[in-house]
Every structure is written in C-alpha cells, then in structure tokens.
Amino acid sequence: MCSDPAASNPFAHYLHRAVITGLVPGGRYRYLLPGSDVARPFRAQPAPGGKFKFVAFGDMGDGEHAAAKSPGAPLTLSALQQEQPWLELAVHVGDISYAKGNPDMWDSFMAGIEPLASRVPYMVVTGNHEYGYEGGAASDPSGCKPYAPGWGNYGPDSGGECGVMLARHFMMPGLRGDNPPFWYGFEYGGVHFTAISTEHDLAPGSPQHAWLDAELAKVDRCRTPWLVLLLHRPMYVVYPHKSNREVGDHIRASIEPLLRRHLVDAAISGHVHSYYRTCPAYDGDCTTGGSDGGPAAGTNIAANPGMPGRSGGGGGGDGGHGTVHIIVGSAGHELSALEEGQEGWLVAARQAWGYSRFTVESDARMTVEFVASESGLVLDSFELAASDARLRGACPTAAAPHAQRAGAPAS
C-alpha cells in the first residue's frame, strides 16, 4: 500500500492466478479448483460477430461490512445472479468495494461476486476509491504518482490503497504498452472495449492520452465494429454535482476529440450514484449525425423535460459523430440526488439501484436496458445505433452494404 490507513494495516492475502490456453471460441467448459468438488462452468470468448449480452455497473461496494454506505449492493448481486443463464460478460466501472485497505471488506466483496465472477469474465475499471491517495508513490502499481490537479475533487479516497488491492485481485489483459488494470483494451465478440483511468492524467501530452489515441486508432472496426470506452468519472454530469461537473468538463476537453476522431460509439461510466444517459453528444451538445433511438415505447423512464418531442439523436448540434454516454453508478452505494432542469443533452434518468444490460444485436445495433435491482423491472430501454459517420468510414468494406440497408445507393 502507498499510505495510511491502508499501509498501517498488516495482513496476508494468498491470491492464485492461472491461464487456460487452447480454448475454442464460444466453447463451453468446466473447471475444478484443488480442494473443491464444485465444477464451475464458463463459456470461452466468442468469435467476432453474432449476438451476445453483457452487463455494466459501477459503485457497488460491500453490503455486509458497509451496509449503511452500500445498501443496494445485495439487491444488485441477487439480480445479477438471475441474469446468469444468458450473461456472458460483466463490466464494473470503478468504485469496487470501498474497502480503503480493509482486507475483511475485500474478502467479503469477493465472496459476494463469486457466483458471478467464477462463471463469466468480470472486468474492472479504476475508480477514485481504488486509487486516490497522497503519498508513498513507490508502491503505486501503475508506476505513476498521485494525480492532484488544481481543480475538481481528487483526494485520498482509496485510504492509501493506490490501486494495489485492485491490481492484485483482478488480472486484466494487456498488450505491450497497456497498463492494466488502469488502462487497457480487450475484445469480446464484435465489441472492442477500451478502459481508461480517470484517476490519472488524461490531458494531451500525458502518457495515458498518447496511449488512448494509439489504442483507439489500432482497433480493427471490420473485426470489432463496436467501440466502447470504459471510465469511472463521467464526461457529462447532471446537476447538482458541481465538483463532478468540473472534473467531467476537464476530461471531456482532454479526450472528447479522440472519441470523435476514432468514432467511439458509447462511453460507460459511474461515479455519480444514479442512472442517466445522453443523446449522441459532442462538445456539450447533441449531434445530428447518428441516433440512439430515443426512449423505447412503454418503458417507465424519467425523460428530460428540456427536450420536448425528442425522437432521435439530434438536438441542435453539428452533423458529426457523437458518443452516447451511459452513466450507471447505481449498483449499490447510497443514491445521489437529481435536480429538475437539466442540460439539453440528457435523455433519461432514474434514481434507483440497478445495472445496464446490453444486447449486441448486429454490427450496427445494440439494445440497452436499465434494470432495477430490487424489482427486476426495465426502467429505461433504447436502441443504440451506429452513427452515419461510423457506418461510412470505420470499416470501408462494410460501408456499401450499410448504405444499401439505409436506402442509399451503393458506392
């Protein structure tokens, strides 16, 4: 650990890692741990293409040792277990256990997710409660120093963990140049996921910014048409979260041009303890170059009153590519307030514990649902569609067929 209180709390954890090779894409297997008579099933990563489903959520915490802080965590864990017959991938976008170096809380959290994480890939993103610290950088597994800009609300939120417990508990993939679990990329089916750390510098000229530009540029959009960014702190923040909006504005200024240049379809984040989503957005406004489908008929959502009559992905912005931002920091922590009179980019918001369920239908369409943990009801549902710019330019060999489906003449 990097600093107190985590650094002054001696303990021993024994963590085992294994790599399984030679798996057939999409194949179904079982594995057995030494000393256990329970064979756990799992499915190998599917080949690109085809339909699959995954879930994403953030800010869960441990409902046993910190029930007052994370009262919704047991509800979400129970709901996720009901998803297991079809679930293939889980993504936790930061603020994992809120343990602050307490090994008992980490043990409790890991036991809670075991029914899920032992059967499907459980991918993680670095949050402020895993990384934020002020001293002792020699032990920082990211190889960096504490990030302390002169704006926003960065501070010692990890209790001195500085990413050590996250890095030891979760073995994320990484190629040369990646820095898992802080920034890394991976494929699953027809989706390329890029995970970044909002707890490290993202400004132009920083190592992470250079890595992100190169990472997004190298994605083969013919092989993985969908490109999804994973981050903890959101780039678009609802009222009344003033300090979080300030951070979001800085992150947006640093990396949003990269998202447009590389045609990133969606960004999934947490940190704000509620659920909301944006239109396809760029520079604080809705774009007209793509569509997220708007609210699905018959769903129980809180629509933004500032966007009357909205039916697609346009709100007065330019005609370029826009990224849909899905904020789902609602997996367990006490919920945050949401004010009336939000920005025009807000499409829907719900103040409820829950998670997002994604169904990749094709290389151009994905269904996204927000599921309430307590009731299992779908509180928001929409269709995420590839933007016109992505259909035209991300994969040149696929551009002509998409144009035909859209009713335009093939080139």
CORFEN-V953746 format. One record per pair of residues at least 6 apart in sequence whose C-alpha atoms are under 6 Angstrom apart, sorted by the first residue. I is the first residue (numbers start at 1). GAP is how many residues later the second one is. D is the distance in Angstrom with one decimal. If there is no record, write none. Layout:
i = (I,I)
gap = (GAP,GAP)
d = (D,D)
This chain:
i = (1,1,2,2,2,3,3,3,4,5,6,6,6,6,25,25,25,25,26,26,26,27,27,28,28,29,29,30,30,30,31,31,32,41,42,46,47,48,48,49,49,51,51,52,52,53,53,53,54,54,54,54,54,54,55,55,55,55,56,56,56,56,57,57,57,57,58,58,58,58,58,58,58,59,59,59,59,60,60,60,60,60,61,61,61,61,62,62,63,63,63,63,69,69,70,70,70,71,72,73,75,75,76,76,79,88,89,89,90,91,91,91,92,93,93,93,93,94,94,94,94,95,95,98,99,100,100,101,126,126,127,128,129,129,130,130,131,131,131,132,132,132,132,132,133,133,133,134,134,137,140,147,152,152,152,172,172,174,174,178,182,183,183,183,184,185,185,185,186,186,190,191,191,191,192,192,193,193,194,194,195,196,202,202,203,221,221,222,225,227,227,228,228,228,229,230,230,231,232,232,232,233,234,234,235,235,235,236,237,239,260,263,265,266,266,266,267,268,268,269,270,270,270,271,272,273,273,273,273,274,274,274,274,274,275,275,275,275,276,276,276,277,277,277,277,277,278,278,278,278,278,279,279,279,279,280,280,280,280,280,280,281,281,281,282,285,285,286,286,286,286,287,287,287,287,287,288,288,288,288,289,289,289,289,289,290,290,290,291,291,291,292,292,292,292,293,293,293,294,294,294,295,296,296,299,299,300,301,301,302,302,303,303,304,304,306,321,330,330,331,331,353,353,354,354,354,355,355,356,356,357,357,358,358,359,359,360,364,364,365,365,366,366,367,368,368,369,369,370,370,370,371,371,391,392,400,400,403,404)
gap = (6,160,134,137,158,132,133,157,156,154,95,153,154,155,19,20,21,22,18,19,20,16,17,14,15,12,13,9,10,11,8,9,7,78,77,143,142,141,142,140,141,309,310,307,308,34,305,306,33,34,35,36,303,304,35,301,302,303,34,35,36,300,35,271,274,298,34,35,36,212,270,271,273,36,270,272,274,13,36,271,272,273,9,35,36,37,35,47,7,8,10,11,264,265,262,263,264,261,260,259,298,299,255,297,294,32,31,32,32,31,32,33,32,31,32,139,176,31,32,33,138,32,34,31,6,58,59,60,56,71,105,29,28,29,28,33,27,31,32,23,24,25,26,30,23,27,29,12,22,8,22,53,91,94,95,8,9,6,10,6,15,12,13,14,11,8,9,10,6,7,34,33,35,36,32,35,35,36,35,36,35,35,6,7,51,173,174,173,138,37,38,37,38,39,38,37,38,38,37,38,39,38,14,35,13,16,17,12,8,100,61,127,58,57,58,59,58,58,59,58,57,58,59,58,57,56,57,62,63,55,56,61,62,77,52,53,74,75,51,72,73,48,49,50,70,71,46,47,67,68,69,7,34,45,66,6,7,33,42,43,44,6,41,42,40,32,60,28,29,31,59,27,30,31,32,35,25,26,30,31,30,31,32,98,99,23,97,98,21,22,94,21,91,92,93,19,89,90,17,18,88,87,85,86,80,81,79,78,79,46,47,44,45,43,44,38,68,23,24,22,23,19,20,17,18,19,15,16,13,14,11,12,9,10,7,8,6,21,22,19,20,17,18,16,13,14,11,12,8,9,10,6,7,8,7,10,11,7,6)
d = (4.9,5.1,4.4,5.4,5.3,5.8,5.6,4.3,5.3,5.7,4.3,5.8,5.1,5.8,5.6,5.5,4.7,5.5,4.9,5.5,4.1,5.7,5.3,5.9,4.4,5.7,5.5,5.8,5.2,4.2,5.4,5.4,4.8,5.9,4.9,5.3,5.4,4.1,4.4,5.7,4.9,5.3,5.2,5.9,5.5,5.9,5.5,4.4,5.9,5.7,4.7,5.8,6.0,5.3,5.0,5.5,4.5,6.0,5.9,4.6,5.9,5.3,5.2,5.4,5.8,5.0,5.2,4.7,5.5,5.0,6.0,4.4,5.6,4.5,5.1,5.7,5.9,5.5,6.0,4.5,4.1,5.6,5.6,5.6,4.0,5.5,5.5,5.2,5.5,5.9,5.2,5.7,5.8,5.9,4.8,4.0,5.7,5.9,3.8,3.9,5.4,5.7,5.9,4.8,5.5,5.7,5.5,5.3,4.9,5.9,4.8,5.9,4.8,5.9,4.7,5.4,5.8,4.8,4.9,4.1,5.2,4.8,5.3,5.8,5.4,5.0,4.4,5.6,5.8,5.7,5.4,5.9,4.9,4.2,5.0,5.2,5.4,4.0,4.5,5.6,4.6,4.9,5.1,5.9,3.8,5.2,5.8,5.8,5.8,5.3,5.8,5.6,5.2,5.8,5.2,5.7,5.5,5.9,5.7,5.0,5.3,5.3,4.4,6.0,5.4,5.6,4.4,6.0,5.9,5.4,4.2,5.0,4.6,5.9,5.8,5.0,4.9,5.9,4.9,5.9,4.5,5.4,5.7,5.1,4.9,5.7,5.5,5.0,5.6,5.2,5.5,5.9,5.0,5.7,4.5,5.9,5.1,5.0,4.8,5.2,5.9,5.3,5.7,5.4,4.1,6.0,5.3,5.8,5.1,5.7,5.9,5.9,5.2,5.2,4.7,5.7,4.8,4.9,5.8,4.8,5.2,5.0,3.8,5.3,5.4,4.5,4.9,4.9,4.9,5.4,4.7,5.8,5.9,5.2,5.5,4.7,5.5,5.2,5.4,5.5,4.0,5.6,4.5,6.0,5.9,5.7,5.7,5.3,5.3,4.6,5.2,5.8,5.7,5.6,5.6,5.6,5.9,5.8,4.4,4.7,4.4,5.5,4.5,5.3,5.3,5.4,5.9,5.5,4.7,5.0,5.7,5.1,4.4,5.1,5.7,5.7,5.9,4.2,6.0,4.6,4.5,5.0,5.4,6.0,5.7,5.6,3.9,5.6,5.2,3.7,5.9,5.5,5.6,4.4,5.4,5.2,5.9,4.9,5.3,5.1,5.9,5.3,5.3,5.2,6.0,5.8,4.9,5.5,5.3,5.4,5.5,5.8,4.5,5.4,5.9,5.8,5.8,4.8,5.5,5.5,5.3,5.8,5.6,5.4,4.4,4.5,5.7,5.5,5.5,4.5,5.7,5.1,5.8,4.6,5.6,5.0,4.5,5.7,5.0,5.8,4.7,5.8,5.0,4.6,5.7,5.5,5.6,4.3,5.6,5.6,5.1,5.7,4.5,5.7,4.9,5.0,5.9,5.9,5.7)
